[in-house]
Amino acid sequence: MKYLKNRTTWAWVVYILLVVSTAFVGYQMYALGVLPDTVLYPFLLILGLVCLIFFLLNLEFKHSKKITNTVLAISLILSCAYMLGAYYIFRTNGTLASITAIKNTNDNNISVIVMSESDIDSLENLSGKKVGILKNIDKGGTEKALEQIQKEMPVEFEQVELDSVPQEAMALYSGDVDAVILNEAYRTNVTELEDYADFSTRTRVIFQAHFKTSATNEALAVSDVTTKPYNILISGNDTYGDVGELSRSDVNMVVTVNPMTSTVLLTSIPRDSYIPVDCGDAYACAEGELDKITHTGINGITSTKRTVEKLLDIDINYTFRVNFSSVTNIVDSLGGIDIEVPEGQAVETFYADSTLEGVTEGWNHLDGERALSFARERYAYIDGDNQRVRNQQMVLKAIFNKATSPEIIVNYTSLLKALESAFDTTLSQDEITDFIKYQIQAIPDWKFESYQVSGDGDTLFCPSLGQEAYVTVLDQNTVALAHDKIMAVLDGKDADEVTEAEPKESTEDIYQQIPESYEYNNETGTDYYDPSWYYEEPQWDVQVPEDSGLPTEPPVEEPENPGQSVEDPSQVPEG
């Protein structure tokens, strides 16, 4: 009798645990909102029926030890499974909330940098030293850094004004200055120069100022992401770590989605595209001047978005911002991706990372690091940046296919962890869950189309660098065709059907302000191109003192394809 009483008590404990866990998982699934009603309510009903069945079984066979123990064991296993499932659903909800949280600020990091062998190891050691600062580029960031330096350690040093980012590196290497103050967003502009490829290893940071600037990257939301077409801008920063840190935007892709026709168009813009910049929220930025689109990322994603909108004459509804870490982490969390390399596009070793195995013709299974290197590869191809853009599109398609396949169930836990810090977006949590719900219910057969704008190489002045650099002067016919293809998909048509751009009544030539030639600066006696035609004031004129010890000719940023002459645009392959 006592044994039966104890068994009944345990049965009630287990049953109550089953009811609580069932209610918990049901609530979490309802709160997540990814299941369509036709699936959600039957699912909740089944959960309730399972509870009822186990309750009736416990009552019916309470005098049977064997059956009761079996029912209790199954009930306990179900309870644990429900609690675990509820936990992961709760985490999913938290992940979606995290990546869709609207960020109203940009992260800025300004470093005080010295040579590795320097005896300067703190701000205190800067007393009486020469510190190079940029005269006109990122003036606001430099001022913020100087303010924080004085708060941290009041110290007097001589400020040496320099005209360009490469000139800062040049002055530091030559010993003309003891330290430089540089926005970390410009570091890759230095390391891409052949003479300063070892900048990160030959120098060290002794102090870093951190501050935030305002950002107003708001979505132009559509009424329903499952029925209305829209454009998403994917901006890929060339950094690891925090996706919110300002850096160059090396991937600029407009994803046009029409859920009614199940069509997705990927429109890519080469990172060296030379176009008018919309500064967005940024300060110390050359509003409306021609610069590489990759440099807009230094100003923030709002600048990149508005610049792309003006270039293609479209509206961007949403943005996704990712970086190198995002790609590697997401691909690894999916268990790798599969890409098909066309004939003639095999790469034995990636130039982006020579330690990794390349790709062969046909199907290749790539982990995160190889997928990233494949997406970044350009030196191995005659078509350079144009092929890199196509590689990026292949990687994005592969990630989408893997993430929407049944295999995602196996890798769901790792994917959640990767997504928590992988990107930020202006899509709302409700819009993402609505889209997932649509994917589950409709199971659309997505059709992917792709296009990229193209142009010819040249060497022209870039305000963000303070000197000339390799750029891509876009063919305006490809820009117009990109616009027409995007509009076709938004209108429910196929982009592939649009093969020629429709003639426009009037087309503004965005390159009309480029002079046929630059004039030699007789006043300073240097070989710098004179960029004064950009500005009403001559503050950008380069002044290099004869006794400064600096070379009279600055290094030119390397072109995308080694071996090509940046002085002869005809040697750059057409898009």
Beta strands, then each sheet from edge to edge (+ up, - down):
strand 1: 105-115
strand 2: 130-134
strand 3: 158-162
strand 4: 179-183
strand 5: 203-214
strand 6: 230-237
strand 7: 249-258
strand 8: 263-268
strand 9: 274-276
strand 10: 290-292
strand 11: 318-322
strand 12: 337-341
strand 13: 347-349
strand 14: 357-359
strand 15: 362-366
strand 16: 424-425
strand 17: 447-452
strand 18: 455-462
strand 19: 467-474
sheet 1: 3+ 2+ 4+ 1- 5+
sheet 2: 16+ 11- 6- 7+ 8- 17-
sheet 3: 9+ 10-
sheet 4: 12+ 15-
sheet 5: 13+ 14-
sheet 6: 18+ 19-
end
